[in-house]
Amino acid sequence: MAEGGGPSGQGTRTREEIGRNRQRTAPVGTRVRTVTEPWVSADVIAGYLGVTKDSIYAWIAKKDMPAHRVGRLWKFKVTEVDEWVRSSGADETAKPPKKGAR
């Protein structure tokens, strides 16, 4: 067996070859799946924020809370709601957004 045998598969691999292999994340032509954030219900968002479902529905109607209607249900992305809260969307002292200002 020769030292540093290289790509032929014989001998030991060099540190450079090992480093190149570690950098490769997926074979060429392979689709890489990304994990998407799940949709959550009004119950989950209410519990997450520590408010009632009535507050959630009022914020959707009056405060432009980010929500998506799926049939008869409202669904939410936690990251969208977090961003909305951080931008003072849930601030009771703030003026409500103007219609069509979305």
Stockholm file with secondary structure:
# STOCKHOLM 1.0

chainA/1-102         MAEGGGPSGQGTRTREEIGRNRQRTAPVGTRVRTVTEPWVSADVIAGYLGVTKDSIYAWIAKKDMPAHRVGRLWKFKVTEVDEWVRSSGADETAKPPKKGAR
#=GR chainA/1-102 SS CCTTCGGGSCSCCCHHHHHHHHHCCSCTTCCCCCCCCCCEEHHHHHHHHTSCHHHHHHHHHHSCCCCEEETTEEEECHHHHHHHHHTTTTCTTSCCCCTTCC
#=GC SS_cons         CCTTCGGGSCSCCCHHHHHHHHHCCSCTTCCCCCCCCCCEEHHHHHHHHTSCHHHHHHHHHHSCCCCEEETTEEEECHHHHHHHHHTTTTCTTSCCCCTTCC
//
